[in-house]
Amino acid sequence: MTVGTSPGHALAERFSRTASNYAREREAFDADMLLQFGDAKRLVRVRGGVVTDIVIPVRPLQSWDFSIWGSEQAWRSYWEPLPQPGWHDILALSKRGEMRIEGRLQPLMANLQAIKDLLALPREARA
């Protein structure tokens, strides 16, 4: 399997396609999130509640406010149209060990619903 063709990269691209136009201006917040889909990473920048950039982080020591790492199975299950109990929420997935949340948790918790909505966008866009 070559770089960029792994299942994790396909999940990252699915997220990037659906999230690139996300805007939640009523609940304006700023955050840099490092998301990991199996072996694939994406840095998501949100300014004023709008996704302004989704990039593959290339610099060593890239800064971010918080990160959410999920196994490929976690993301696939989370993005099911009606996820099973325990696979429906990033906090539930963290509790079961399928996701890991690290970094400054204040921006995540202060904007939890907007971030959950952003992360769930691929549920509506079947790949």
RORO-769651 format. One record per residue: residue in one letter; x negated, y negated, z negated of N, C-alpha, C in turn; residue number from 1. Coordinates in pm, 1 decimal, always signed. Each point is the difference from the previous one (the first is absolute). Example, Ala and Ser with C-alpha at 12.3 -4.5 7.8 and 13.67 -1.06 7.14 Angstrom:
BEGIN
{residuo->A&n_u->-1319.0&n_v->+569.0&n_w->-780.0&ca_u->+89.0&ca_v->-119.0&ca_w->+0.0&c_u->-90.0&c_v->-120.0&c_w->+0.0&num->1} $
{residuo->S&n_u->+35.0&n_v->-105.0&n_w->+72.0&ca_u->-82.0&ca_v->-119.0&ca_w->-6.0&c_u->+77.0&c_v->-109.0&c_w->-73.0&num->2} $
END
This chain:
BEGIN
{residuo->M&n_u->-84.9&n_v->+117.7&n_w->+0.0&ca_u->+84.9&ca_v->-117.7&ca_w->+0.0&c_u->-89.5&c_v->-124.0&c_w->+0.0&num->1} $
{residuo->T&n_u->+19.9&n_v->-91.0&n_w->+91.9&ca_u->-81.2&ca_v->-119.4&ca_w->+9.3&c_u->+57.2&c_v->-109.0&c_w->-89.6&num->2} $
{residuo->V&n_u->-85.8&n_v->-97.2&n_w->-32.0&ca_u->+43.0&ca_v->-111.3&ca_w->-83.0&c_u->+112.7&c_v->-73.7&c_w->+71.3&num->3} $
{residuo->G&n_u->+104.5&n_v->-33.8&n_w->-73.7&ca_u->+112.5&ca_v->-71.4&ca_w->+58.0&c_u->+111.8&c_v->+89.2&c_w->+48.7&num->4} $
{residuo->T&n_u->-21.8&n_v->+131.8&n_w->-0.2&ca_u->+104.5&ca_v->+90.4&ca_w->+46.2&c_u->+50.0&c_v->+91.7&c_w->-110.8&num->5} $
{residuo->S&n_u->-43.2&n_v->-22.7&n_w->-121.0&ca_u->+44.1&ca_v->+84.4&ca_w->-110.8&c_u->+145.4&c_v->-30.5&c_w->-34.8&num->6} $
{residuo->P&n_u->+66.1&n_v->+91.1&n_w->-69.9&ca_u->+136.4&ca_v->-28.3&ca_w->-44.5&c_u->+9.1&c_v->-127.6&c_w->-84.7&num->7} $
{residuo->G&n_u->-102.6&n_v->-27.0&n_w->-79.8&ca_u->-2.0&ca_v->-122.5&ca_w->-80.4&c_u->-1.2&c_v->-124.9&c_w->+86.1&num->8} $
{residuo->H&n_u->-76.0&n_v->+2.8&n_w->+108.8&ca_u->-4.0&ca_v->-115.2&ca_w->+91.0&c_u->+133.9&c_v->-18.1&c_w->+70.7&num->9} $
{residuo->A&n_u->+66.1&n_v->+109.5&n_w->+34.6&ca_u->+132.5&ca_v->-10.5&ca_w->+61.6&c_u->+99.6&c_v->-63.3&c_w->-97.7&num->10} $
{residuo->L&n_u->-7.7&n_v->+37.1&n_w->-127.9&ca_u->+87.3&ca_v->-60.3&ca_w->-101.2&c_u->-31.4&c_v->-148.6&c_w->-17.2&num->11} $
{residuo->A&n_u->-128.9&n_v->-34.0&n_w->-1.8&ca_u->-40.0&ca_v->-140.6&ca_w->-14.1&c_u->+49.9&c_v->-82.8&c_w->+117.8&num->12} $
{residuo->E&n_u->-6.1&n_v->+55.9&n_w->+119.8&ca_u->+49.0&ca_v->-71.6&ca_w->+117.6&c_u->+151.6&c_v->-14.8&c_w->-2.8&num->13} $
{residuo->R&n_u->+67.6&n_v->+102.6&n_w->-46.9&ca_u->+146.2&ca_v->-7.9&ca_w->-13.9&c_u->+37.3&c_v->-112.7&c_w->-95.8&num->14} $
{residuo->F&n_u->-69.8&n_v->-7.6&n_w->-113.3&ca_u->+25.8&ca_v->-108.2&ca_w->-94.9&c_u->-29.8&c_v->-135.5&c_w->+63.8&num->15} $
{residuo->S&n_u->-115.3&n_v->-11.9&n_w->+65.4&ca_u->-41.0&ca_v->-127.4&ca_w->+59.2&c_u->+101.2&c_v->-49.5&c_w->+103.4&num->16} $
{residuo->R&n_u->+51.1&n_v->+90.9&n_w->+83.3&ca_u->+99.7&ca_v->-38.5&ca_w->+100.8&c_u->+127.2&c_v->-54.6&c_w->-63.7&num->17} $
{residuo->T&n_u->+45.5&n_v->+63.5&n_w->-105.1&ca_u->+128.0&ca_v->-40.1&ca_w->-58.9&c_u->-12.7&c_v->-117.6&c_w->-95.6&num->18} $
{residuo->A&n_u->-115.8&n_v->-18.0&n_w->-60.3&ca_u->-15.3&ca_v->-102.9&ca_w->-103.7&c_u->-54.6&c_v->-131.5&c_w->+52.8&num->19} $
{residuo->S&n_u->-46.1&n_v->-3.5&n_w->+122.5&ca_u->-67.7&ca_v->-120.7&ca_w->+49.6&c_u->+90.9&c_v->-122.3&c_w->+5.2&num->20} $
{residuo->N&n_u->+130.6&n_v->+18.4&n_w->+8.0&ca_u->+92.7&ca_v->-113.5&ca_w->+5.9&c_u->+76.2&c_v->-21.7&c_w->-130.3&num->21} $
{residuo->Y&n_u->-44.3&n_v->+63.4&n_w->-107.4&ca_u->+70.7&ca_v->-9.2&ca_w->-127.3&c_u->-5.7&c_v->-142.1&c_w->-55.5&num->22} $
{residuo->A&n_u->+115.4&n_v->-48.7&n_w->-44.7&ca_u->+7.2&ca_v->-131.8&ca_w->-63.2&c_u->+102.7&c_v->+4.7&c_w->-111.3&num->23} $
{residuo->R&n_u->-38.5&n_v->-48.1&n_w->-114.7&ca_u->+89.0&ca_v->-7.0&ca_w->-116.2&c_u->-20.8&c_v->-136.8&c_w->-62.7&num->24} $
{residuo->E&n_u->+32.0&n_v->-103.3&n_w->+75.5&ca_u->-31.7&ca_v->-136.4&ca_w->-40.8&c_u->+77.2&c_v->-45.5&c_w->-122.8&num->25} $
{residuo->R&n_u->+118.6&n_v->+59.6&n_w->-24.4&ca_u->+76.6&ca_v->-36.0&ca_w->-120.3&c_u->-78.6&c_v->+35.6&c_w->-125.6&num->26} $
{residuo->E&n_u->-75.8&n_v->+106.2&n_w->+8.5&ca_u->-81.1&ca_v->+45.8&ca_w->-112.2&c_u->-146.8&c_v->-15.6&c_w->+37.8&num->27} $
{residuo->A&n_u->-38.7&n_v->-123.8&n_w->+25.6&ca_u->-134.3&ca_v->-27.6&ca_w->+49.1&c_u->-105.1&c_v->+45.3&c_w->-101.8&num->28} $
{residuo->F&n_u->-96.2&n_v->+73.0&n_w->+49.8&ca_u->-113.3&ca_v->+41.5&ca_w->-83.0&c_u->-121.5&c_v->+15.0&c_w->+89.1&num->29} $
{residuo->D&n_u->-116.2&n_v->-5.2&n_w->-62.8&ca_u->-127.0&ca_v->+19.2&ca_w->+69.0&c_u->-68.2&c_v->+123.0&c_w->-59.3&num->30} $
{residuo->A&n_u->-51.2&n_v->+86.3&n_w->+85.5&ca_u->-72.6&ca_v->+117.4&ca_w->-47.1&c_u->-83.3&c_v->+57.3&c_w->+113.0&num->31} $
{residuo->D&n_u->-112.5&n_v->+57.3&n_w->-37.6&ca_u->-80.9&ca_v->+81.1&ca_w->+89.6&c_u->+8.3&c_v->+142.1&c_w->-53.7&num->32} $
{residuo->M&n_u->+57.5&n_v->+90.1&n_w->+80.7&ca_u->+20.8&ca_v->+138.4&ca_w->-41.2&c_u->-85.1&c_v->+91.7&c_w->+85.1&num->33} $
{residuo->L&n_u->-70.9&n_v->+87.6&n_w->-64.0&ca_u->-71.9&ca_v->+104.1&ca_w->+72.1&c_u->+85.9&c_v->+125.5&c_w->-6.5&num->34} $
{residuo->L&n_u->+49.6&n_v->+43.6&n_w->+114.3&ca_u->+81.8&ca_v->+120.1&ca_w->+6.7&c_u->-81.8&c_v->+110.9&c_w->+63.6&num->35} $
{residuo->Q&n_u->+12.4&n_v->+119.9&n_w->-56.5&ca_u->-70.7&ca_v->+113.9&ca_w->+58.3&c_u->+99.6&c_v->+111.1&c_w->+27.1&num->36} $
{residuo->F&n_u->-2.6&n_v->+45.7&n_w->+124.5&ca_u->+87.8&ca_v->+105.2&ca_w->+50.1&c_u->-87.6&c_v->+122.5&c_w->+25.3&num->37} $
{residuo->G&n_u->-16.6&n_v->+85.5&n_w->-99.2&ca_u->-94.5&ca_v->+110.1&ca_w->+14.3&c_u->-139.9&c_v->-56.4&c_w->+13.9&num->38} $
{residuo->D&n_u->-61.8&n_v->+17.4&n_w->+118.9&ca_u->-136.1&ca_v->-48.5&ca_w->+21.7&c_u->-6.6&c_v->-136.1&c_w->+70.6&num->39} $
{residuo->A&n_u->+113.4&n_v->-63.0&n_w->+24.6&ca_u->+3.5&ca_v->-125.8&ca_w->+76.1&c_u->+39.8&c_v->-116.7&c_w->-90.9&num->40} $
{residuo->K&n_u->-75.6&n_v->-108.4&n_w->+8.9&ca_u->+25.5&ca_v->-118.3&ca_w->-82.4&c_u->+49.4&c_v->-115.5&c_w->+85.6&num->41} $
{residuo->R&n_u->+84.1&n_v->-83.3&n_w->-61.1&ca_u->+44.1&ca_v->-125.5&ca_w->+60.7&c_u->+3.7&c_v->-106.7&c_w->-108.2&num->42} $
{residuo->L&n_u->-51.0&n_v->-117.0&n_w->+33.4&ca_u->+7.4&ca_v->-115.4&ca_w->-88.9&c_u->+116.6&c_v->-84.9&c_w->+48.7&num->43} $
{residuo->V&n_u->+97.7&n_v->-20.5&n_w->-86.5&ca_u->+121.1&ca_v->-73.7&ca_w->+34.2&c_u->-3.6&c_v->-132.2&c_w->-76.5&num->44} $
{residuo->R&n_u->+5.6&n_v->-109.7&n_w->+75.5&ca_u->+1.8&ca_v->-132.8&ca_w->-60.7&c_u->+141.6&c_v->-55.9&c_w->+9.1&num->45} $
{residuo->V&n_u->+52.5&n_v->-43.2&n_w->-114.8&ca_u->+132.4&ca_v->-60.8&ca_w->-7.0&c_u->-17.8&c_v->-140.3&c_w->-54.2&num->46} $
{residuo->R&n_u->+53.4&n_v->-98.0&n_w->+72.5&ca_u->-5.9&ca_v->-139.5&ca_w->-42.8&c_u->+140.6&c_v->-57.6&c_w->+8.4&num->47} $
{residuo->G&n_u->+47.8&n_v->-54.8&n_w->-110.6&ca_u->+132.7&ca_v->-57.6&ca_w->-2.9&c_u->+109.8&c_v->+100.8&c_w->+29.7&num->48} $
{residuo->G&n_u->-25.0&n_v->+127.6&n_w->-31.7&ca_u->+97.8&ca_v->+105.3&ca_w->+24.7&c_u->-0.6&c_v->+54.1&c_w->+141.1&num->49} $
{residuo->V&n_u->-94.9&n_v->-44.2&n_w->+82.4&ca_u->-8.0&ca_v->+41.7&ca_w->+140.6&c_u->-130.5&c_v->+77.8&c_w->+21.8&num->50} $
{residuo->V&n_u->+9.1&n_v->+115.4&n_w->+65.4&ca_u->-121.3&ca_v->+73.7&ca_w->+36.0&c_u->-71.2&c_v->-80.3&c_w->+107.1&num->51} $
{residuo->T&n_u->-120.7&n_v->-45.8&n_w->-30.9&ca_u->-75.5&ca_v->-80.8&ca_w->+94.9&c_u->-106.7&c_v->+80.2&c_w->+72.5&num->52} $
{residuo->D&n_u->-40.1&n_v->+114.7&n_w->-56.4&ca_u->-107.6&ca_v->+76.5&ca_w->+62.3&c_u->+1.6&c_v->+142.6&c_w->-53.3&num->53} $
{residuo->I&n_u->-22.8&n_v->+95.2&n_w->+87.4&ca_u->-22.5&ca_v->+139.3&ca_w->-37.3&c_u->-123.6&c_v->+43.6&c_w->+77.3&num->54} $
{residuo->V&n_u->-108.9&n_v->+26.5&n_w->-72.5&ca_u->-126.6&ca_v->+32.4&ca_w->+65.4&c_u->-62.7&c_v->+123.5&c_w->-63.7&num->55} $
{residuo->I&n_u->-89.1&n_v->+60.7&n_w->+74.7&ca_u->-83.0&ca_v->+107.5&ca_w->-53.9&c_u->-115.4&c_v->-67.7&c_w->-72.7&num->56} $
{residuo->P&n_u->-14.3&n_v->+22.7&n_w->-130.6&ca_u->-110.2&ca_v->-65.3&ca_w->-71.9&c_u->-133.8&c_v->+55.7&c_w->+47.2&num->57} $
{residuo->V&n_u->-91.0&n_v->-90.2&n_w->+34.8&ca_u->-129.7&ca_v->+43.4&ca_w->+52.3&c_u->-116.5&c_v->-46.7&c_w->-85.8&num->58} $
{residuo->R&n_u->+21.5&n_v->-101.0&n_w->-81.8&ca_u->-108.6&ca_v->-51.0&ca_w->-83.6&c_u->-16.1&c_v->+84.0&c_w->-125.3&num->59} $
{residuo->P&n_u->-123.7&n_v->+23.6&n_w->-40.1&ca_u->-18.4&ca_v->+62.5&ca_w->-131.1&c_u->+45.8&c_v->-99.4&c_w->-107.2&num->60} $
{residuo->L&n_u->+51.1&n_v->+51.4&n_w->-106.8&ca_u->+46.2&ca_v->-81.9&ca_w->-112.0&c_u->+111.0&c_v->-96.0&c_w->+41.1&num->61} $
{residuo->Q&n_u->+86.8&n_v->+44.9&n_w->+87.5&ca_u->+116.4&ca_v->-78.8&ca_w->+41.5&c_u->+84.9&c_v->-29.0&c_w->-123.3&num->62} $
{residuo->S&n_u->+45.1&n_v->-122.5&n_w->-16.2&ca_u->+80.7&ca_v->-32.7&ca_w->-118.1&c_u->+148.2&c_v->+16.8&c_w->+30.0&num->63} $
{residuo->W&n_u->+76.5&n_v->+31.7&n_w->-103.8&ca_u->+143.4&ca_v->+17.5&ca_w->+8.0&c_u->+54.7&c_v->-14.3&c_w->-140.6&num->64} $
{residuo->D&n_u->+129.3&n_v->-28.9&n_w->-9.4&ca_u->+62.2&ca_v->-14.7&ca_w->-131.4&c_u->+29.5&c_v->+135.7&c_w->-63.0&num->65} $
{residuo->F&n_u->+58.5&n_v->+89.2&n_w->+77.3&ca_u->+28.4&ca_v->+134.5&ca_w->-49.0&c_u->-1.2&c_v->+95.7&c_w->+117.6&num->66} $
{residuo->S&n_u->-15.7&n_v->+127.1&n_w->-32.1&ca_u->+1.1&ca_v->+101.5&ca_w->+105.1&c_u->+102.5&c_v->+106.7&c_w->-33.8&num->67} $
{residuo->I&n_u->+53.1&n_v->+58.2&n_w->+106.1&ca_u->+90.6&ca_v->+113.4&ca_w->-13.4&c_u->-51.1&c_v->+108.1&c_w->+93.5&num->68} $
{residuo->W&n_u->-47.4&n_v->+108.6&n_w->-58.5&ca_u->-47.0&ca_v->+113.8&ca_w->+76.8&c_u->+107.1&c_v->+107.2&c_w->-7.1&num->69} $
{residuo->G&n_u->+30.9&n_v->+58.0&n_w->+112.9&ca_u->+94.9&ca_v->+111.2&ca_w->+2.9&c_u->-49.6&c_v->+110.5&c_w->+89.9&num->70} $
{residuo->S&n_u->+29.0&n_v->+121.8&n_w->-38.9&ca_u->-32.8&ca_v->+113.6&ca_w->+86.0&c_u->+88.6&c_v->-7.5&c_w->+125.1&num->71} $
{residuo->E&n_u->-40.0&n_v->+69.2&n_w->+103.0&ca_u->+81.0&ca_v->+2.7&ca_w->+122.2&c_u->+139.4&c_v->+54.3&c_w->-30.5&num->72} $
{residuo->Q&n_u->+7.1&n_v->+104.7&n_w->-81.0&ca_u->+129.2&ca_v->+58.4&ca_w->-38.1&c_u->+85.5&c_v->-102.1&c_w->-74.6&num->73} $
{residuo->A&n_u->-61.5&n_v->-79.8&n_w->-87.3&ca_u->+75.2&ca_v->-100.8&ca_w->-75.5&c_u->+64.9&c_v->-100.9&c_w->+93.5&num->74} $
{residuo->W&n_u->-76.0&n_v->-52.6&n_w->+95.1&ca_u->+55.4&ca_v->-100.2&ca_w->+91.9&c_u->+108.5&c_v->+60.7&c_w->+89.2&num->75} $
{residuo->R&n_u->-24.7&n_v->+119.3&n_w->+53.5&ca_u->+101.5&ca_v->+64.2&ca_w->+85.1&c_u->+129.9&c_v->+21.4&c_w->-77.7&num->76} $
{residuo->S&n_u->-11.7&n_v->+48.1&n_w->-122.2&ca_u->+119.1&ca_v->+25.5&ca_w->-81.9&c_u->+67.4&c_v->-130.0&c_w->-41.4&num->77} $
{residuo->Y&n_u->-78.1&n_v->-100.8&n_w->-34.4&ca_u->+53.3&ca_v->-130.9&ca_w->-40.2&c_u->+76.5&c_v->-65.0&c_w->+115.0&num->78} $
{residuo->W&n_u->-43.3&n_v->+24.6&n_w->+123.7&ca_u->+62.5&ca_v->-60.3&ca_w->+116.5&c_u->+114.9&c_v->+82.3&c_w->+58.1&num->79} $
{residuo->E&n_u->+36.2&n_v->+110.7&n_w->-62.4&ca_u->+118.5&ca_v->+72.5&ca_w->+44.5&c_u->+120.6&c_v->-92.1&c_w->-13.3&num->80} $
{residuo->P&n_u->+101.2&n_v->+12.1&n_w->+87.9&ca_u->+117.7&ca_v->-87.4&ca_w->-10.4&c_u->+65.1&c_v->+3.8&c_w->-138.9&num->81} $
{residuo->L&n_u->+7.5&n_v->+117.9&n_w->-59.8&ca_u->+50.0&ca_v->+16.5&ca_w->-136.8&c_u->-101.0&c_v->+85.8&c_w->-76.8&num->82} $
{residuo->P&n_u->-103.1&n_v->-63.3&n_w->-57.3&ca_u->-104.0&ca_v->+78.2&ca_w->-68.2&c_u->+56.4&c_v->+81.3&c_w->-116.5&num->83} $
{residuo->Q&n_u->-62.9&n_v->+112.1&n_w->-25.0&ca_u->+37.1&ca_v->+85.3&ca_w->-112.5&c_u->-33.6&c_v->-70.1&c_w->-132.0&num->84} $
{residuo->P&n_u->+69.0&n_v->+33.6&n_w->-108.3&ca_u->-35.4&ca_v->-56.2&ca_w->-131.3&c_u->-147.8&c_v->+23.8&c_w->-30.2&num->85} $
{residuo->G&n_u->-64.1&n_v->-102.3&n_w->-52.5&ca_u->-142.4&ca_v->+8.0&ca_w->-29.9&c_u->-89.0&c_v->-40.2&c_w->+116.3&num->86} $
{residuo->W&n_u->+56.8&n_v->-6.8&n_w->+119.9&ca_u->-73.6&ca_v->-40.2&ca_w->+120.1&c_u->+55.9&c_v->-130.4&c_w->+55.8&num->87} $
{residuo->H&n_u->+91.1&n_v->-62.3&n_w->-71.1&ca_u->+76.2&ca_v->-115.3&ca_w->+47.9&c_u->-58.5&c_v->-134.3&c_w->-39.3&num->88} $
{residuo->D&n_u->-99.2&n_v->-3.6&n_w->-87.4&ca_u->-44.2&ca_v->-125.0&ca_w->-60.3&c_u->-150.4&c_v->+6.3&c_w->-25.6&num->89} $
{residuo->I&n_u->-70.0&n_v->-111.6&n_w->+20.8&ca_u->-146.0&ca_v->+0.6&ca_w->-18.7&c_u->-37.9&c_v->+28.8&c_w->-144.6&num->90} $
{residuo->L&n_u->+79.4&n_v->-45.9&n_w->-95.3&ca_u->-31.6&ca_v->+28.3&ca_w->-140.4&c_u->+24.0&c_v->+146.8&c_w->-33.1&num->91} $
{residuo->A&n_u->+104.9&n_v->+59.4&n_w->+54.4&ca_u->+24.5&ca_v->+142.8&ca_w->-19.4&c_u->-112.0&c_v->+82.2&c_w->+63.7&num->92} $
{residuo->L&n_u->-45.5&n_v->-41.2&n_w->+118.7&ca_u->-109.3&ca_v->+70.4&ca_w->+67.4&c_u->-130.3&c_v->-13.8&c_w->-77.4&num->93} $
{residuo->S&n_u->-19.0&n_v->-115.3&n_w->-62.4&ca_u->-117.7&ca_v->-18.7&ca_w->-84.7&c_u->+5.6&c_v->+93.3&c_w->-121.1&num->94} $
{residuo->K&n_u->+115.9&n_v->+10.5&n_w->-58.3&ca_u->+18.0&ca_v->+87.4&ca_w->-116.3&c_u->-27.8&c_v->+145.9&c_w->+34.8&num->95} $
{residuo->R&n_u->+38.7&n_v->+42.6&n_w->+120.4&ca_u->-22.2&ca_v->+138.8&ca_w->+38.3&c_u->-140.0&c_v->+24.7&c_w->+57.2&num->96} $
{residuo->G&n_u->-83.3&n_v->-107.0&n_w->+8.3&ca_u->-138.6&ca_v->+15.5&ca_w->+44.9&c_u->-19.0&c_v->-5.8&c_w->+149.6&num->97} $
{residuo->E&n_u->+105.1&n_v->-33.3&n_w->+76.1&ca_u->-9.2&ca_v->-7.5&ca_w->+145.8&c_u->-39.8&c_v->-139.8&c_w->+47.9&num->98} $
{residuo->M&n_u->+12.9&n_v->-99.5&n_w->-86.9&ca_u->-45.0&ca_v->-136.0&ca_w->+29.2&c_u->-80.4&c_v->-50.5&c_w->-117.6&num->99} $
{residuo->R&n_u->-89.0&n_v->-90.7&n_w->+30.5&ca_u->-83.4&ca_v->-62.5&ca_w->-103.3&c_u->+8.2&c_v->-150.4&c_w->+21.3&num->100} $
{residuo->I&n_u->+29.0&n_v->-72.7&n_w->-107.1&ca_u->+11.5&ca_v->-145.4&ca_w->+5.1&c_u->-109.4&c_v->-57.2&c_w->-89.3&num->101} $
{residuo->E&n_u->-82.2&n_v->-89.9&n_w->+57.6&ca_u->-113.9&ca_v->-54.8&ca_w->-73.0&c_u->-13.1&c_v->-148.8&c_w->+26.7&num->102} $
{residuo->G&n_u->-74.7&n_v->-68.6&n_w->-85.3&ca_u->-29.7&ca_v->-141.6&ca_w->+20.6&c_u->+79.9&c_v->-88.3&c_w->-94.2&num->103} $
{residuo->R&n_u->+21.8&n_v->-123.6&n_w->+42.8&ca_u->+78.3&ca_v->-96.3&ca_w->-77.9&c_u->+147.7&c_v->+33.8&c_w->+16.1&num->104} $
{residuo->L&n_u->+61.6&n_v->+48.7&n_w->-102.2&ca_u->+137.8&ca_v->+45.1&ca_w->+10.3&c_u->+101.4&c_v->-113.3&c_w->-12.7&num->105} $
{residuo->Q&n_u->-41.4&n_v->-115.9&n_w->-49.8&ca_u->+94.4&ca_v->-110.8&ca_w->-16.7&c_u->+67.4&c_v->-39.2&c_w->+131.9&num->106} $
{residuo->P&n_u->-74.9&n_v->-21.3&n_w->+111.2&ca_u->+69.3&ca_v->-35.1&ca_w->+125.0&c_u->+91.3&c_v->+111.9&c_w->+50.5&num->107} $
{residuo->L&n_u->-36.3&n_v->+123.2&n_w->-23.7&ca_u->+85.1&ca_v->+111.8&ca_w->+40.0&c_u->+129.2&c_v->-0.1&c_w->-80.6&num->108} $
{residuo->M&n_u->-11.8&n_v->-6.1&n_w->-130.2&ca_u->+118.4&ca_v->+8.0&ca_w->-85.4&c_u->+88.5&c_v->-124.0&c_w->+13.8&num->109} $
{residuo->A&n_u->-60.2&n_v->-117.0&n_w->+20.3&ca_u->+78.3&ca_v->-123.3&ca_w->+14.4&c_u->+80.6&c_v->-1.3&c_w->+130.5&num->110} $
{residuo->N&n_u->-43.1&n_v->+78.8&n_w->+96.6&ca_u->+65.4&ca_v->+2.9&ca_w->+132.4&c_u->+36.4&c_v->+142.5&c_w->+39.7&num->111} $
{residuo->L&n_u->+31.1&n_v->+80.9&n_w->-98.1&ca_u->+16.3&ca_v->+143.3&ca_w->+21.9&c_u->+105.0&c_v->+33.5&c_w->+105.6&num->112} $
{residuo->Q&n_u->+117.0&n_v->-62.5&n_w->-4.9&ca_u->+103.7&ca_v->+35.9&ca_w->+97.2&c_u->-39.6&c_v->-38.0&c_w->+142.8&num->113} $
{residuo->A&n_u->-59.2&n_v->-117.3&n_w->+16.5&ca_u->-43.3&ca_v->-41.4&ca_w->+133.7&c_u->-107.4&c_v->+94.7&c_w->+53.6&num->114} $
{residuo->I&n_u->-91.6&n_v->+43.6&n_w->-85.2&ca_u->-107.1&ca_v->+90.1&ca_w->+42.7&c_u->+56.7&c_v->+139.0&c_w->+30.5&num->115} $
{residuo->K&n_u->+92.9&n_v->+47.5&n_w->-83.1&ca_u->+64.0&ca_v->+128.5&ca_w->+28.6&c_u->+74.7&c_v->-5.6&c_w->+133.3&num->116} $
{residuo->D&n_u->+67.7&n_v->-111.2&n_w->+25.4&ca_u->+72.0&ca_v->-14.7&ca_w->+127.2&c_u->-96.9&c_v->+0.5&c_w->+118.1&num->117} $
{residuo->L&n_u->-112.4&n_v->-68.0&n_w->-14.1&ca_u->-102.3&ca_v->-1.7&ca_w->+104.6&c_u->-52.0&c_v->+140.9&c_w->+26.8&num->118} $
{residuo->L&n_u->-33.5&n_v->+71.6&n_w->-105.9&ca_u->-57.1&ca_v->+133.8&ca_w->+15.8&c_u->+101.0&c_v->+100.0&c_w->+55.2&num->119} $
{residuo->A&n_u->+129.0&n_v->-26.2&n_w->-18.3&ca_u->+102.9&ca_v->+92.7&ca_w->+47.3&c_u->+45.1&c_v->-28.2&c_w->+142.8&num->120} $
{residuo->L&n_u->-50.1&n_v->-103.6&n_w->+64.3&ca_u->+44.7&ca_v->-34.2&ca_w->+135.6&c_u->-8.3&c_v->+116.1&c_w->+99.4&num->121} $
{residuo->P&n_u->-103.7&n_v->+83.1&n_w->-3.5&ca_u->-5.4&ca_v->+110.5&ca_w->+97.1&c_u->+113.2&c_v->+102.0&c_w->-14.8&num->122} $
{residuo->R&n_u->+77.3&n_v->-4.0&n_w->-108.7&ca_u->+115.9&ca_v->+89.4&ca_w->-11.6&c_u->+98.1&c_v->-26.2&c_w->+113.1&num->123} $
{residuo->E&n_u->+13.1&n_v->-127.0&n_w->+36.4&ca_u->+97.5&ca_v->-38.4&ca_w->+100.6&c_u->-52.6&c_v->+19.1&c_w->+141.6&num->124} $
{residuo->A&n_u->-129.6&n_v->+8.4&n_w->+15.9&ca_u->-62.1&ca_v->+11.3&ca_w->+133.6&c_u->-61.3&c_v->+138.9&c_w->+12.5&num->125} $
{residuo->R&n_u->+75.3&n_v->+92.4&n_w->+48.6&ca_u->-47.5&ca_v->+138.3&ca_w->+14.3&c_u->-108.5&c_v->+6.8&c_w->+107.0&num->126} $
{residuo->A&n_u->-109.7&n_v->+66.7&n_w->-33.5&ca_u->-110.6&ca_v->+13.4&ca_w->+96.4&c_u->+18.2&c_v->+122.8&c_w->+86.0&num->127} $
END
